[in-house]
Amino acid sequence: MSSPAPESARQTGRSLAEELREATGSNPARCYQCGKCSAGCPMAPETALRPHDVMRLVGLGARERLLSSEAIWLCLTCETCVARCPNECDPARVIDALREMAVAEGRPLPKGIAAFHRSFLDQIRLTGRMSELGLMVEYKLRSGALFADVTAAPGTVARGKLRFVPHAIRGVGEVRRIFAACAAAAREEP
């Protein structure tokens, strides 16, 4: 069972930075915008808000912009930003906390992100491990991006990266029981 949704900063009178500091143990105010986090971020070219932009918007209290941004869902949580930060600001943890806040407020995930998460978990539930081909097919069907990167498929198949038949692990029944227990717990929540 998860904890009740936290009160928003508007209800408690706390700033977004204070709320995130309490949630993460990291002080976003320490960020002096050097940009080292964003310089190392593998997703920086793909997102509208890079890690240092997120930290700046936290400082400005731009709660709505951050929680409604697809950028918080594109973070890989690779923690390159954390390793590069000279002030130990931990942008990855801040972004993760922003995701939790967005979910707690009932904000929907962007369609492509939700499609990927569902497809990924379905593959794990099915075989107990990742099936790249299954993930790709299921994601494409869910997201509607059927031909977005179809030119990459022949090379991946030629290099043996896509197995046509997924291999299940021995403990797949146990994995499925874990999924069933999580689903049951989610149904019990108010």
Backbone bond lengths (Angstrom), bond angles and torsions (degrees), N, CA, C in turn:
res aa  C-N    CA-C-N  psi(-1)  N-CA   C-N-CA  omega(-1)  CA-C   N-CA-C  phi
1 M - - - 1.439 - - 1.517 109.37 -
2 S 1.320 117.01 135.39 1.458 119.51 -178.75 1.515 110.15 -90.26
3 S 1.321 115.02 163.95 1.456 119.82 179.44 1.520 109.70 -75.03
4 P 1.333 117.50 159.36 1.449 119.74 179.85 1.525 110.80 -64.36
5 A 1.312 115.46 154.42 1.465 120.25 -179.13 1.521 109.93 -60.82
6 P 1.335 117.00 135.32 1.459 119.37 -179.97 1.521 110.87 -69.52
7 E 1.316 113.99 151.77 1.455 117.50 176.03 1.516 108.66 -69.15
8 S 1.310 116.16 147.11 1.460 119.00 -179.93 1.525 109.46 -75.36
9 A 1.318 115.50 162.50 1.458 120.98 179.44 1.522 110.68 -59.98
10 R 1.325 116.26 -30.99 1.463 119.38 179.56 1.523 111.40 -64.24
11 Q 1.331 116.56 -34.96 1.463 120.78 -178.84 1.523 111.71 -78.40
12 T 1.305 118.36 -31.10 1.461 121.31 -174.67 1.514 113.20 -98.59
13 G 1.317 118.20 -13.00 1.453 121.25 -178.00 1.515 113.80 82.06
14 R 1.318 117.68 3.17 1.461 120.90 178.41 1.518 110.39 -86.04
15 S 1.323 116.12 152.81 1.459 119.89 175.66 1.521 108.99 -77.44
16 L 1.313 116.10 164.07 1.463 120.97 177.04 1.528 110.30 -59.88
17 A 1.330 116.46 -41.41 1.472 120.70 179.30 1.522 110.94 -61.74
18 E 1.329 117.49 -40.92 1.469 120.76 178.71 1.528 110.83 -66.28
19 E 1.314 115.54 -41.57 1.454 120.51 179.02 1.534 110.48 -61.45
20 L 1.331 116.54 -43.89 1.467 120.84 179.66 1.527 112.11 -70.46
21 R 1.318 116.25 -34.58 1.469 118.90 177.28 1.528 110.00 -63.26
22 E 1.329 115.86 -41.67 1.464 119.82 178.36 1.531 111.07 -65.76
23 A 1.325 116.42 -39.80 1.469 120.83 -177.18 1.525 112.71 -73.07
24 T 1.326 117.40 -32.07 1.469 120.41 -172.00 1.520 115.06 -110.90
25 G 1.316 116.95 -22.61 1.462 119.62 -173.40 1.512 112.06 80.20
26 S 1.313 116.46 1.76 1.463 122.45 -179.76 1.529 108.74 -107.57
27 N 1.312 116.67 140.57 1.461 120.88 -177.84 1.532 110.60 -97.70
28 P 1.335 118.29 102.39 1.469 120.81 -179.79 1.530 113.35 -61.41
29 A 1.318 117.56 -22.25 1.467 121.12 -179.61 1.527 112.35 -68.89
30 R 1.324 117.11 -16.14 1.467 120.29 178.33 1.526 112.73 -72.91
31 C 1.324 116.79 -16.31 1.470 120.33 -178.45 1.522 110.30 -67.83
32 Y 1.328 117.24 123.71 1.463 119.78 177.22 1.525 112.32 -109.93
33 Q 1.336 115.86 22.63 1.458 123.02 170.95 1.520 114.57 60.62
34 C 1.333 116.64 41.98 1.464 119.65 178.22 1.528 111.38 -73.19
35 G 1.338 116.90 -25.11 1.455 121.16 177.25 1.520 115.18 85.22
36 K 1.338 118.51 3.08 1.470 120.34 179.96 1.523 111.55 -62.40
37 C 1.324 116.31 -34.76 1.475 119.84 179.51 1.520 110.33 -62.56
38 S 1.316 116.38 -45.39 1.462 121.02 -178.31 1.518 112.12 -72.06
39 A 1.335 117.08 -31.47 1.462 120.37 179.22 1.525 111.72 -63.97
40 G 1.333 117.05 -29.31 1.455 120.26 -179.61 1.517 114.27 -98.50
41 C 1.309 117.37 -6.87 1.461 121.23 -174.48 1.530 111.79 -71.34
42 P 1.351 117.69 122.02 1.456 119.48 179.99 1.529 113.44 -69.15
43 M 1.324 117.30 -17.71 1.461 120.78 -179.84 1.529 113.21 -97.93
44 A 1.314 117.96 -2.70 1.463 121.28 -177.61 1.536 113.58 -52.08
45 P 1.342 119.22 -42.08 1.461 118.30 179.77 1.533 113.40 -70.35
46 E 1.324 117.12 -16.59 1.467 121.41 -174.35 1.522 114.01 -96.69
47 T 1.316 117.64 -9.79 1.461 119.96 -171.42 1.519 112.37 -123.97
48 A 1.316 115.37 151.09 1.463 121.07 -179.91 1.526 111.29 -75.15
49 L 1.324 117.05 -29.19 1.465 121.23 179.53 1.521 109.18 -118.20
50 R 1.312 116.20 114.08 1.457 120.78 176.96 1.532 108.82 -83.44
51 P 1.324 118.44 169.00 1.470 119.32 -176.31 1.529 114.36 -53.14
52 H 1.324 117.97 -43.20 1.470 117.49 -179.01 1.530 111.49 -69.84
53 D 1.343 117.52 -27.29 1.471 120.45 175.21 1.530 109.93 -67.13
54 V 1.324 115.86 -41.77 1.469 120.41 178.45 1.527 109.32 -60.39
55 M 1.326 116.44 -46.41 1.468 120.02 -179.28 1.530 111.14 -62.16
56 R 1.317 116.85 -38.13 1.473 120.27 178.49 1.523 110.72 -66.39
57 L 1.317 116.68 -43.83 1.464 120.47 179.78 1.530 111.40 -66.18
58 V 1.317 117.20 -32.10 1.471 120.13 173.95 1.520 108.90 -61.81
59 G 1.316 116.18 -46.19 1.463 120.57 178.93 1.519 113.17 -61.77
60 L 1.322 116.01 -32.45 1.464 120.84 178.39 1.533 112.46 -82.64
61 G 1.315 116.34 -7.62 1.465 120.06 -179.98 1.518 113.78 75.03
62 A 1.321 117.38 27.86 1.473 122.56 -176.50 1.524 110.79 -81.90
63 R 1.300 115.44 59.59 1.467 122.68 -176.11 1.526 112.70 -55.13
64 E 1.307 116.97 -52.11 1.467 121.19 -176.48 1.527 110.95 -60.88
65 R 1.303 116.58 -45.28 1.473 119.97 -179.29 1.529 111.02 -62.35
66 L 1.316 116.94 -41.95 1.457 120.61 -178.84 1.524 112.26 -69.79
67 L 1.321 117.05 -47.38 1.462 119.93 -175.52 1.523 112.95 -71.78
68 S 1.314 116.99 -19.94 1.465 119.54 178.36 1.529 112.14 -99.17
69 S 1.317 116.87 0.56 1.462 120.92 -177.70 1.526 112.21 -85.16
70 E 1.318 115.76 137.83 1.466 120.87 174.28 1.528 110.87 -66.65
71 A 1.315 117.12 -21.66 1.465 121.85 -175.84 1.525 112.77 -57.59
72 I 1.330 118.31 -36.54 1.461 119.05 -178.15 1.528 111.25 -68.18
73 W 1.317 116.46 -21.39 1.468 120.44 -179.95 1.525 112.23 -90.16
74 L 1.315 118.12 -12.40 1.465 121.34 -179.35 1.523 113.07 -88.21
75 C 1.316 117.42 -13.82 1.465 121.64 179.43 1.523 109.51 -60.92
76 L 1.319 117.07 131.48 1.463 122.86 -179.70 1.530 112.68 -83.72
77 T 1.313 116.63 -10.41 1.460 123.37 -174.82 1.534 110.50 56.89
78 C 1.320 115.70 37.90 1.470 120.95 178.29 1.524 110.67 -77.27
79 E 1.321 116.97 -18.40 1.459 125.87 177.53 1.524 113.93 68.65
80 T 1.324 117.16 20.61 1.458 120.09 172.55 1.527 109.25 -60.86
81 C 1.325 116.05 -39.22 1.470 121.00 179.41 1.528 110.61 -61.09
82 V 1.316 116.55 -38.52 1.466 121.70 -179.34 1.526 109.62 -66.08
83 A 1.323 116.46 -44.31 1.466 120.84 -179.02 1.523 111.61 -65.20
84 R 1.330 117.34 -31.23 1.462 121.04 -175.97 1.522 113.96 -88.66
85 C 1.328 118.32 -15.82 1.461 121.26 -174.31 1.530 111.50 -72.62
86 P 1.337 117.16 122.10 1.471 119.66 179.45 1.534 112.83 -74.97
87 N 1.326 117.45 -12.99 1.464 120.85 -176.67 1.523 113.82 -112.55
88 E 1.328 117.48 10.23 1.459 122.50 178.30 1.532 112.39 53.86
89 C 1.338 115.34 46.99 1.476 119.87 -178.79 1.525 113.23 -81.00
90 D 1.304 119.12 -23.91 1.462 124.87 177.91 1.531 113.89 58.39
91 P 1.333 117.05 62.47 1.468 120.02 177.77 1.523 113.47 -56.96
92 A 1.326 118.76 -33.70 1.471 121.10 -179.85 1.522 110.95 -62.49
93 R 1.312 117.17 -42.74 1.460 121.05 179.00 1.533 110.55 -67.76
94 V 1.314 116.65 -38.32 1.469 120.70 177.71 1.528 109.99 -63.64
95 I 1.327 116.89 -44.67 1.464 120.83 179.31 1.526 110.38 -63.70
96 D 1.321 116.67 -40.88 1.464 120.14 177.90 1.528 110.54 -62.17
97 A 1.321 117.04 -41.13 1.473 120.71 178.08 1.535 110.46 -65.44
98 L 1.327 117.20 -36.81 1.471 120.24 176.61 1.530 110.40 -63.53
99 R 1.318 117.46 -38.58 1.463 120.98 175.97 1.525 110.55 -61.20
100 E 1.327 115.50 -45.89 1.463 119.97 179.40 1.526 110.94 -61.24
101 M 1.323 117.08 -39.93 1.461 120.83 178.34 1.527 110.55 -64.00
102 A 1.333 116.11 -42.27 1.466 120.21 -179.71 1.527 110.56 -62.59
103 V 1.325 116.84 -43.40 1.469 120.89 178.86 1.530 110.19 -65.53
104 A 1.339 116.78 -43.46 1.467 121.04 -179.46 1.530 111.30 -61.18
105 E 1.317 116.14 -30.61 1.470 120.52 178.60 1.525 111.97 -85.46
106 G 1.328 117.16 -0.88 1.463 120.67 177.54 1.513 114.23 78.79
107 R 1.317 117.16 20.99 1.466 120.18 178.65 1.525 109.18 -75.99
108 P 1.323 117.06 136.79 1.470 119.11 -179.28 1.527 111.31 -74.30
109 L 1.322 115.19 146.97 1.460 120.19 173.62 1.523 108.10 -72.11
110 P 1.336 117.45 149.30 1.468 118.75 173.30 1.525 109.87 -56.53
111 K 1.327 117.43 146.53 1.467 122.59 -173.03 1.531 112.86 -53.08
112 G 1.306 118.08 -47.98 1.459 121.09 -178.23 1.519 112.64 -64.92
113 I 1.326 116.89 -38.36 1.460 121.29 179.43 1.531 109.80 -68.10
114 A 1.325 116.66 -45.46 1.469 120.87 178.79 1.526 110.06 -61.81
115 A 1.328 117.25 -41.05 1.462 121.29 179.50 1.527 110.77 -63.35
116 F 1.322 117.27 -40.70 1.460 120.44 179.47 1.529 111.07 -66.79
117 H 1.339 116.59 -47.25 1.464 120.02 -179.09 1.523 111.30 -59.28
118 R 1.329 116.86 -46.23 1.468 121.13 -179.43 1.537 110.06 -63.45
119 S 1.326 116.83 -44.32 1.463 121.02 -179.10 1.526 111.52 -64.06
120 F 1.322 116.26 -42.36 1.463 121.36 178.92 1.529 110.39 -60.90
121 L 1.327 116.19 -49.80 1.471 119.89 -178.39 1.529 111.66 -65.35
122 D 1.319 117.36 -35.86 1.465 120.04 177.20 1.522 111.43 -62.29
123 Q 1.325 117.26 -37.89 1.459 120.51 178.83 1.528 110.95 -67.22
124 I 1.312 117.05 -40.66 1.464 120.60 178.08 1.527 110.13 -65.45
125 R 1.329 116.31 -42.68 1.470 120.52 179.19 1.532 111.15 -62.48
126 L 1.314 116.80 -37.84 1.458 121.75 -175.98 1.531 112.89 -68.95
127 T 1.335 116.53 -47.77 1.467 119.71 -172.60 1.527 114.13 -121.53
128 G 1.331 117.45 -8.22 1.460 120.24 -177.23 1.515 112.76 84.79
129 R 1.302 116.84 -1.40 1.467 121.66 178.34 1.522 109.14 -151.16
130 M 1.300 116.48 176.60 1.461 121.13 -177.51 1.517 111.04 -83.19
131 S 1.312 115.33 132.18 1.461 121.94 170.22 1.523 105.97 -113.70
132 E 1.321 116.44 108.60 1.459 120.33 -175.26 1.528 112.24 -60.05
133 L 1.337 116.59 -43.33 1.459 119.50 -179.88 1.528 110.57 -64.66
134 G 1.326 116.20 -44.35 1.460 120.05 178.15 1.516 111.46 -61.24
135 L 1.330 116.45 -42.92 1.465 121.00 178.04 1.515 110.62 -60.69
136 M 1.316 115.86 -47.04 1.462 120.61 -177.74 1.529 111.20 -61.50
137 V 1.320 117.43 -47.96 1.461 121.36 -178.42 1.523 110.68 -63.66
138 E 1.335 115.91 -48.27 1.461 119.75 -177.87 1.532 111.23 -64.27
139 Y 1.337 116.75 -42.30 1.470 120.10 178.68 1.530 111.23 -62.51
140 K 1.315 116.04 -45.10 1.471 119.56 -179.18 1.525 110.64 -61.09
141 L 1.320 117.64 -42.03 1.465 120.56 179.31 1.526 111.58 -66.23
142 R 1.332 116.81 -40.79 1.467 120.63 -178.95 1.525 112.54 -71.35
143 S 1.330 116.69 -40.89 1.464 120.27 -174.65 1.520 112.82 -84.13
144 G 1.320 116.25 -21.26 1.464 119.40 -177.09 1.517 113.38 83.47
145 A 1.336 117.29 0.45 1.467 121.73 -179.59 1.530 109.43 -90.45
146 L 1.317 116.61 59.93 1.463 121.51 -171.97 1.521 114.16 -61.60
147 F 1.310 117.24 -38.48 1.464 119.99 -174.26 1.531 113.21 -115.13
148 A 1.321 117.38 17.79 1.466 121.26 -174.34 1.523 113.43 -58.76
149 D 1.314 118.15 -40.80 1.466 120.32 -178.79 1.526 111.26 -136.11
150 V 1.309 115.23 38.26 1.462 121.11 -175.68 1.534 112.34 -62.37
151 T 1.303 118.56 -25.28 1.470 120.99 -179.22 1.530 112.02 -69.47
152 A 1.329 117.68 -18.10 1.468 120.51 179.12 1.528 111.83 -79.54
153 A 1.325 117.64 -20.20 1.468 121.47 -174.06 1.530 114.11 -60.05
154 P 1.324 120.37 -47.97 1.472 118.62 -177.86 1.535 113.59 -58.19
155 G 1.316 117.41 -40.56 1.464 121.03 179.31 1.516 112.13 -66.21
156 T 1.326 116.05 -38.78 1.474 119.79 179.88 1.521 110.51 -68.52
157 V 1.316 117.03 -39.05 1.461 120.54 178.24 1.534 109.39 -66.99
158 A 1.332 116.83 -43.97 1.466 121.29 -178.95 1.535 111.58 -61.31
159 R 1.328 117.23 -34.89 1.472 120.87 179.26 1.521 112.70 -83.88
160 G 1.322 117.54 1.50 1.462 121.20 177.79 1.517 114.10 75.91
161 K 1.315 117.00 21.71 1.463 121.04 -178.11 1.523 113.23 -82.66
162 L 1.327 117.29 -17.69 1.462 121.12 -179.02 1.525 109.42 -116.25
163 R 1.322 116.86 107.71 1.466 121.08 175.01 1.513 107.71 -82.49
164 F 1.296 117.27 134.08 1.458 120.52 -177.75 1.528 112.51 -77.77
165 V 1.326 116.70 -27.69 1.465 120.75 178.37 1.527 107.80 -117.01
166 P 1.335 117.69 118.06 1.469 119.21 -179.30 1.526 111.35 -69.32
167 H 1.307 115.84 147.52 1.453 122.32 179.31 1.526 108.52 -104.29
168 A 1.322 117.66 119.47 1.462 121.88 -179.69 1.529 110.48 -83.61
169 I 1.311 115.59 146.98 1.461 120.10 175.70 1.529 109.91 -80.15
170 R 1.320 117.21 165.67 1.462 121.15 179.58 1.521 112.27 -65.84
171 G 1.319 118.50 -34.64 1.465 122.16 -176.43 1.512 114.24 -94.35
172 V 1.335 118.19 29.68 1.460 119.96 -176.14 1.532 111.69 -62.18
173 G 1.336 117.55 -31.03 1.464 120.49 177.20 1.524 111.43 -62.59
174 E 1.325 116.28 -39.56 1.461 120.75 178.21 1.531 110.75 -66.47
175 V 1.321 116.71 -40.96 1.469 120.76 177.06 1.522 110.02 -60.12
176 R 1.317 116.69 -43.60 1.466 120.65 179.50 1.523 111.52 -64.95
177 R 1.328 117.02 -35.87 1.478 119.79 176.24 1.527 111.05 -64.49
178 I 1.326 116.86 -37.23 1.471 120.69 177.33 1.527 109.52 -63.39
179 F 1.320 116.79 -45.69 1.465 120.35 177.96 1.527 110.85 -60.54
180 A 1.323 117.24 -42.68 1.468 121.58 -179.92 1.524 110.62 -63.63
181 A 1.330 117.74 -41.35 1.465 121.61 179.23 1.528 110.67 -64.94
182 C 1.321 116.63 -40.28 1.475 120.19 178.16 1.526 110.78 -65.53
183 A 1.326 116.95 -41.40 1.465 120.98 178.85 1.522 110.41 -63.94
184 A 1.331 117.13 -41.46 1.468 120.89 178.68 1.524 111.04 -64.40
185 A 1.323 116.69 -42.06 1.472 120.30 178.62 1.522 111.29 -64.63
186 A 1.320 116.90 -37.77 1.467 120.56 178.62 1.519 111.62 -65.46
187 R 1.330 116.63 -36.10 1.482 120.27 178.59 1.524 111.70 -68.60
188 E 1.330 117.43 -28.89 1.456 121.73 -179.13 1.513 113.85 -77.04
189 E 1.340 116.99 -22.47 1.464 120.36 -179.67 1.518 110.88 -66.13
190 P 1.348 115.50 144.42 1.483 118.54 -179.59 1.499 113.00 -67.73
